[in-house]
Amino acid sequence: MDLLLVKLIFTIRLETGFCDPRAFFSLKNPFEEAFRTTACSYPGRCDVCTLRDGCTYRSVFAQELSADPAVVKRYQKPPLPFAFQVPLPSHPLTTGDEFELGLVLVGRAAGLVEDFRKAVARLFRPDKSGAIPTASIVRVESVGCSGFRSLLSTGEGSPSPTGLATISFDDLIAMNTLPSDRIGIRLLTPLCTLSDGKQVTEFSFSSFIRPLLRRISSLSYYYYGSILDLDYKRLTGISGSIETLESDFCWVERQKGSPCGILGTGTLVGDLTDFHTALLLGEYLQCGKGAAFGMGRYELIR
């Protein structure tokens, strides 16, 4: 099985006023509403809509559980089939500034590039709440796992399918060679995970890899129709042997507009070979609570 991803980069120009970068962690409700407005023509509830079977909004946001109790027990509620990579500017944005917004689409969502483009464009239109800044799309690019970018469209134009690159796990393995016993990791946005129903406030490899494995497996099952060859029980069992050294991980409390979570950099030491699959995919899919909207983003330090 080869889980397929599509990564888009939206270059966006701020049109009015001032933008606090923390606003990009508040995309959840505005983006869902923007997607529904562009993709759905029915004003009522989804469960009584006669067009629901072919509705792209429902296919992305319904998060419907499997009818198989064993599947529900194993995968729980399906995640949303996308992950925003929010901009991380070091200073506030003002009129005319440009920034990049990444978006990774998973499985069948990768076939809905135009729907997502329209939703992102609507997301940055003026609204009464002012929660999301007013901005316009300058260009949309597709990024392969080598980092090469292909131009899909400029302005409000529809993306050209000829430039769209897909990313598979085979591609990731071919393009990335990870050390077997020592890998650096940097948390770029707050990582928020739970263990036994309690908030995890200190980084450990075990508390990080468990939700990442669940996320990857669930996305593969629900949105690609297959099961990744990840032995969750065995991998979580041996995850405790991986040490974290040379780290400055710390818990960051919630501030106005900013989520709480763990940030920092460290070095993973141990037999990491069996975790390469999850670690490479996680750079695209992110980890923990709010992963679809920018939380838990990390990079591996080669």
C-alpha positions, 0 to 999 in steps of 0.5 A, a space after each residue: 500500500 502506498 499512501 498518496 499525498 499532495 502538498 500545495 503552497 499558497 502565496 498570499 498577499 495581505 490586502 488590509 491592515 495588520 495581521 497577528 501571526 497567531 490568527 493562523 491557528 484559528 482557521 478551523 471554523 472559518 475554513 470549514 464554513 468557507 469550504 461548505 459555502 463553495 462546495 455545498 448548494 444545500 442550505 439544510 442539514 447534511 443528514 437530510 440532503 438528497 445530494 449528500 452521497 456526491 457532496 465534496 463537503 461531506 466527503 471531507 468534513 463528515 468524519 463518519 465512523 466505520 460500521 465495523 466496531 473492530 475498526 472503530 475500536 482500532 482507529 476511533 474517529 477519522 481525522 480530517 484528510 488534510 493538514 495546514 502548514 501555517 505561516 510562522 513569521 517572526 513579526 506581524 504582517 501589514 498591508 502588502 506583505 506576502 506569506 506562504 500557507 501550506 496545505 497537504 491533502 491526503 488520499 481521496 482529498 488529493 483529488 479535490 484541489 480545486 475545491 480546496 483552492 476555492 475554499 482558501 480564496 473565500 477564507 481570506 475574503 472580508 468578513 464581519 468577524 475579522 478573525 482572519 485577515 483580508 488577503 488575496 492569492 498570488 499563486 498556487 504551487 505544487 511541491 514534490 517530496 524533493 522540494 521542487 515547486 510547480 506553478 499551478 495557477 496565479 491569482 484566482 485562476 483554476 489550478 492546472 492538473 498537469 503540474 500537480 505532483 503527488 507524494 508517495 511513501 516510496 518517493 519519501 524513502 527514495 528521496 530521504 535517507 535517515 540515520 538508524 540511531 540518531 535523528 534530530 527533531 524540531 517542533 515548529 508549532 505547539 504539540 498537544 497530546 493526551 495520555 490516559 486522558 491527561 495533557 502531556 506536558 513533557 516531551 518523550 518519544 513514546 508520547 509523541 509517536 503513539 498519536 502519530 501512528 494512530 493518525 497515519 493509520 486512521 488516515 490511510 484506512 478512512 481516506 485511502 481504503 487500505 491499511 499501512 503496514 505499521 505494527 502499532 502494538 509492537 512499535 509502541 512497545 519498543 518506543 520506550 527504548 528511544 531516548 531524547 537527548 540534547 533537548 530544550 523542549 518546554 511546555 508553552 502555556 496558552 496566550 491570547 490567540 496562541 495555543 498551548 503545547 510543547 515546543 523545542 528541539 532535541 535528538 532522538 537516540 536508539 534503534 529508529 529504523 522501524 519508525 522511519 515510515 511514521 517520522 517521514 509521513 509525519 513531517 507532512 501530516 503533523 501530530 496531535 490535537 489540531 494537526 489539521 489546522 497547523 498544530 504539531 508541525 515538526 521537521 527532522 534535522 538530517 
